[in-house]
Structures are given as C-alpha cells and as structure tokens.
Amino acid sequence: MARKTISEFKAKSLLFEYLSLPYQGIEIKNNDLSPIQALEPSITYVVKVDQGIKKRFKLGLITLDVSKDNLVQAVELLMKKGFSRFIIEPFKKYAATEEKYLSLQRVRNGMQVAISTRGGVDVEEQRDSLIEFIIPGNNLDEIASALGVSLEFIKKTVEFMDDYYISFLEINPFVIKGDEIFILDLAVEVDSAGEFFVKSSWNSDDIVSSEKNKTKEEVSIDKLSSESQASFKLDVLNKDGSIFMLLSGGGASIVLADEVFNQGKGRELANYGEYSGNPNTEETYYYTQQLLRLLVQSAAKKKALIIAGGVANFTDIRVTFKGIIQAITEVSELLREQGVKVFVRRGGPYEKEGLSMMENFLKTQHLLGTVSGPELVLTDIVAHALREVES
C-alpha cells in the first residue's frame, strides 16, 4: 500500500505517549497562531516547518532558540516562504557530538534498523558510520547496546511501528543525556491502508505534503520544464534573500547551495534551482527572466547574483549566456539602482568566448562582480558574492 508522511507533531504525540514520555510541542496550522499564547515565557523554543520536508535546517526552515515574544514573527517569516503547517517545541541545548541516528523501515525480509553515533544534518554524508540490523535475525539487545539506549526503548519502538501501521520511522538527531532521551526530529511514514485499523489515532488530516504555495515564477518554470527537452527547476527559499543563484547542472547546484549554508548564510539564500540538459537561448532567457523578477522584488538591502555551474560536457556556454544577457539587459537599470553585482564561474564548450562575452557585457552595464572559468574552485564564487553583500 502507499506510504504517506504524517506530520511530525502527530508522530511525536503518538510516540511520546507510547513511550510514556512527556511531550510539550504544539502545532500551528490554518493560520491559527493562538496556541502560542499558552506557552511558557521563561524558556526558548524551536520553530519548524512541519510538512514532511527533508533537510529543513539546510533550507532555512528551522528557527532555533526563539523567545515566546518572538514566536509569532518566526512563524510568519516561514509562512512568507509559502508554508502553512508548523511545530513549536522547547529548545534543547546539546553538543553536536551527542547527536545519534535511528531509523526503522519495513523491508521484504523483516524490519531493517539503521543506527549511527554520528547523527545530525550531515548523516547522509557519513554513510560509513551507519550500522544496519534486520529484525528478526539480530538480537534486540545488540541494537540497544550499539545505540546506547535501553532494551525496553527498542522493544517499544518496534511495537509502536506495528500498532500504528508505520512503514518507516527516523529519529535524527537523537540525543541521550543520562536517563533523558531527546527525540529532536522525527519523520514517520504510515501505510495508508492502516487508517481503518488505528481508530483515528492518525488519519488523512495528519498526512502532510512538502508542497508549498508556489510563486507565479515557480509555476512558470514548472511549465517551462514540462514543455522542454531540457530541465529547469526553481524553488524560492526566501523572497527577501540577498543571494540569488542561476545555476547549471545538478551536482554543482547542490554543492553551491550547500556552500552558502556552510558559510553560515543559509538565511540569505533566496532560491535554489538549476537549468541543465543543453537549453536553448530562448529557454535560458525565460528562466533567467523569472529569477530576475524575484531578485528585483527582494527587500534585501544588498543583493548579489551568482551565475555558476560545473564544467559542461555539451552545453554551449555562448548559447546560454546569450539568453542570460538578454534577460539582464531588460532590468539592468533596476539592478544598478539596487547596487546588484553579478558573479560568474562557468566552464565547458566555448567557455573562453562565452566568459569574455559575459565579462564585457557586465562591465558596460556596471554590474561586474567577478567572472571566472574552471580555474576558480567552484565554491569560491560563493565567497566572492558573500563579501559583496556583507560589505
């Protein structure tokens, strides 16, 4: 049957009750902020988008250590990004070295359990730290010992999976301090056919979607991608961000977006997306046009545009740059008024001609930040742009 993600709030409410643990989180949805009023003012909180989205911290969808007086503002800032469902919980302080990872997933031959003593946002980059078990087949004592929890905790978690028709459960990070267990982030997927049997413990109203309310620019790019042999993607992360990215190629796009977060500037990242698959001039022009509409509307005091990517195998750099230049020309006066600078790093077929064409254009428009080829380390272009918006 279909696996569906339920809200973190519902998943935690059920699991904490099952484990006889106190739970102090609240849910915000349907634009109703009134539950915040009942919260304790003497502690701080964490605010998270609760729509089944992975890598929320890296995407700027989690706000930490928020006082009660600032909770409404924190939620409203996330609402402006197009989200409608949130969870608020007491903020817990701990060291990154204390983060662990636990997941359970139904597979053909039983229940697959994965654990790691190096949990947190980078667990996917630390696959070598994962230890996997199969139930039945491995002793539950062995799993509990390797993770550093009680045997009873593992038993009850497995029973919870069975009783609530859960197909997948992931706790990351998972922090243990003495006798205290902190289940900080919880992701749960249920078997949709189980709704009849769980007596409304969870129901269709608890199933969440990662979809946000899309901007007209995002909708336009979805349409462009569906009609083209090339690939286009645009996700608005912060409409008032200062760093806008026009990226080519999936791998390079992820590296560059991650670098902004690695530099501690994730909240400044306005968008994520890419164009790839050898788009033509007209398509690249249209894609750039949509992105620039977002850029000029941003309320950020200082803004920069990064045009970057890896070394293309077959995309003619001149063709895509021609479309980008055409789109920038249309708003060049606005960009100058707003003090925007453009930072370029690209490589591939006809790169010398393309980079020269781009540099000359930006110079004449007084928009030049830097223009570089593959001799510049890919991530260094981010540092150049950040210096501009921080100056």
Secondary structure, DSSP 4 states (H G I P E B T S, - for coil): --EEEEPHHHHHHHHHHHTT-----EEEETT--GGGGGS-TTSEEEEEE-SS-SSTTTTT-EEEEEEGGGHHHHHHHHHTTT--EEEEEE-----GGGEEEEEEEEETTEEEEEEESS-STTGGGGGGG-EEEEETTS-HHHHHHHHTS-HHHHHHHHHHHHHTTEEEEEEEEEEEETTEEEE--EEEEEEGGGGGTTTTSS-GGGB--S-----HHHHHHHHHHHHSSSEEEEEES-TT-SEEEEEESHHHHHHHHHHHHHTT-GGGB-EEEEEES---HHHHHHHHHHHHHHHHH---SS-EEEEEEEE-SS--HHHHHHHHHHHHHHHHHHHHHTT-EEEEEEESTTHHHHHHHHHHHHHHTT-EEEEE-TTS-TTHHHHHHHHHHH-
